[in-house]
Amino acid sequence: MSVLAIGLSHRTAPVALLERVSVTGDALAKLLYDVQQDPCVAEAMVVSTCNRVEVYVTVDRFHAAVTAVTGLLGVHSGVPVEELTPHLYVHYEERAVEHLFSMVCGLDSMVVGEGQILGQVRQALKLAQRHGTVGATLNELVQQALRVGKRAHHETGIDKAGASLVSAGLALAGDLAGRRALVVGAGSMSSLAAVTLARAGVTDIVVANRTYERGARLAESVGGRAVGFAAVADELAGADIVITCTGAGRHVITPGMLSRPAFLLDLALPHDIDPGVRAVPGITLVDLETIQESGIGSRGGDAVESVRALVAEELRAYLDAERAARVTPTVVALRSKAASVVESELGRLLMRVPDLDEKARDEVAMTVQRVVDKLLHEPTVRVKQLATCPGGDHYAEALRELFNLDPKMPEAVREVEL
């Protein structure tokens, strides 16, 4: 099975199209299920954020899988395939792994180096695990990608290149100290927003959330107060800054709810705030399109080059390990066959020489086993080393052909320890 990634992001599609394709909640779970049920697909994971929608699958047929996944994206988003296709990118095998590693490190984000993507990919993996759509291949790949992302954030200056979409958006708001803020939502992005506001000197922070208890915990952590979602309209009357990221899938703030000048930051896809609010006097609306056009956080300088070098290093290590793992079943099958031959021939010997005492039998068995081990040691070590080179699979094929190994046997003994 090979890894295939199909998606669209802020780099390939306008935010308006991303908003139409974006999936959350039950719709995301349904897309995940339908992709994994396709005959071309063995494993599946979907990453859906405000920057991208990407489907990762393991497949045995490239073209059929691309057609199937593209069609399902079209069906679930309601966007015709012919409109969707020009904005899609397709990465396969090595390129898919490289893209995932780069994305988790924040290199492909609207704000370079933002750390939220790590949590978003982790949540995507947990969702796929919960629904049973990932197996060994994707699980191990994504876990490794998360380790690469952590390493990038710990060992390079990528965090300083661009902290988050929140900080990029608030950079357009001017001085924040002493202003009153309303945060709508209490998820990871909203939590980051509340913390960022508090650090910037905003002392009056209100958190509105559907689940009051969750909103209360966030409000308490920044010295603010919590209200229910129904109180959003009332709280807007006293807010200078409003940040939303609810995942509601509909507009939660409309022009008729605004009665005073305010800075509004909408980080949700689909949008939380009706773009029509821009017509309200004194209202400034910054959304993902605005941040993208501003270019804030889109460059990372030397830190980006450091992360790219790290990704290249980790990619080589992953591919070497993956190629070596492909050879392991063949090596196990070879040793298993050798052990079977030894057992058979020792049985013949004991039938011919039944008078051998137990000590002599053990000595003969150990001697024969040592001979076999020494004969197999060099070729098995070398075939693992050669497997990491381009075309390394041919050496495993040669072993199977030369020793007439059962092609099904390597799969059956894949987990056997050498």
Summary of the structure (lengths in Angstrom):
residues: 418
radius of gyration: 28.4
end to end distance: 23.2
largest distance: 105.8
contacts: 1404
relative contact order: 0.10
helix: 57%
strand: 14%
